[in-house]
Amino acid sequence: MLSNIGIYHYLILALFLFLIGLCGTVISKNVIKILISIEFMLTAVNINLTTFGLYCKNLAFDGFIFALFYIAVGAVELAIAVYIFYAMYRQKQTSDIEEYDNV
C-alpha cells in the first residue's frame, strides 16, 4: 500500500501527462500528434485509476479492472481513429487538420 506522500507523486505525474496531452490536442494541427496527445491523456487516467486502486482498500482491485478496461477501450479507439485518418489521408494527401474542414 502506498503512503500518502507516495500517492502524490503518481497523481502529479498523471496531472503533468494529462496537461501535456491537453495542450498537444489543443495546439497541434497534425492529426497524428493529436492522436498521440489523446493517448497521453488516456495514460494519465490509467495512472490515476491504478493509484486510487492501490490507495483504497475497500475498492479491492476495482481500480486495476477499470484501468485494464480503459486500456482495451483506448486500443479500440486508437485503431478506429487511425483507420479514419488513413481514409481521410487517402482523399486529401495531407496530415494537416485544417485541410479536413469539409470532409
HUZI-V622273 format. One record per run of one state. SS is the DSSP state (h for helix, s for strand, l for the rest). FROM is the first residue (numbers start at 1). LEN is the number of residues. If there is no record, write none. Layout:
ss:SS from:FROM len:LEN
ss:SS from:FROM len:LEN
This chain:
ss:l from:1 len:3
ss:h from:4 len:24
ss:l from:28 len:2
ss:s from:30 len:1
ss:h from:31 len:25
ss:l from:56 len:6
ss:h from:62 len:31
ss:l from:93 len:3
ss:s from:96 len:1
ss:h from:97 len:4
ss:l from:101 len:3
